[in-house]
Amino acid sequence: MNILEDEISILVDIYEQEIRNIINEAFHYLIRFSKERKDRDNIQFFDDLLLNVYTALNGPDRDVLVRAVRAKYKAALIDEF
């Protein structure tokens, strides 16, 4: 390779890294924006419900939640369709 090809290769690497950074920042922005909008409009989708239950069952108050649900319900039917 000559010097020009080396410089072009370096610039392409820098460009590709910047594109990855922009995509990463956009992804995180959209996640934050989506959460803020859903919180503001009091909206939850099925995935949000699953994530919230998962978070609660793995959080510090897990036992409190489990006892409360067991005291109120004898069984649970989970229909993912």
Residue pairs with C-beta under 8 A, 6 or more apart in sequence:
1 9
37 43
38 44
38 45
38 48
44 52
56 62
56 65
57 65
57 66
69 76
